[in-house]
Amino acid sequence: MFMDFLHRASDGKIFPEGGGMLIRDDQGEIVGAVGVTGDVQERDEEMAAYGIRAAGLKTDEDCEGLDVPVRLVN
């Protein structure tokens, strides 16, 4: 609903796009987010995950086994 509002408010100049990921610490707590765009959504997400892990942090997928709520997209 929020993105629909932004889309209409911007006269179609903004649109939702994949490639964003939450950044988590070793305990699975959210410490930030990153967005990548420029290729297909799957490649953007792959690059976002690569950057997060290269910085020594974790993605939702990395925290799947922890006792924290995560959002996994299949």
N, C-alpha and C positions, 0 to 999 in steps of 0.2 A: 504494500500500500504506500509506503514511504517513497520508494523509487518511482512508482506511478505518479505521485504528486510532483516529484522533482522533474520527471519527464515532461509533464504538462506545464509546470511553472516555467520551464526553460524553452518552451515552444519547440520541443523535440531535439534540443541541442545537447542534452545529456541522456545517456542510456546506460542500463545496467550491463556490466561485463564481468565475466569470470576472471580468475587470476589473482584473487585476493586470498590471503591466509592470515590466521591468527598466529602470533608468536608467543611461545610459552617457555617458561623456565624449567629447571630440572624437576620441580615439584608439580608441574603442570599448570601453574598459575599464568594467566594471560598477562604479558608484559608489553604487548604492542600488536601491530598488524603491518602487513606489507601488501602492496599490490603491484602486479607486473602485467603489462599489456604490450602487444606488438606482434604477437603470433597467434596461433590457435589457442583456445582456452586451456587445453591439456598441457601444451608446451609452456604457457605462461605460468601455470600452477607448478609445473616441474621446476621451473627456474626460481620461483618464489621459495619452494621447499629447499632447493639447493642453497640459496642464499641464507635462509634461516639456519640450516644445519652448519653451513660454513662459519657462521658466527658463534657456533657452540650452543645454539638454542634448539627448541623443539617445535614440531608442528602438531596439529591435532592427532594425526596418524601416529606420531611417535609416542603420544601420551595415551593411546588407546587402552593400555593395561593399567593405568593409574586410576585412582579413585577420584577422578574429576570429570565433570561433564564435558564431552567433546562432540564436535559436529563432523561426522564422517560422511562424505558424499560418495555414493557408489555409482 
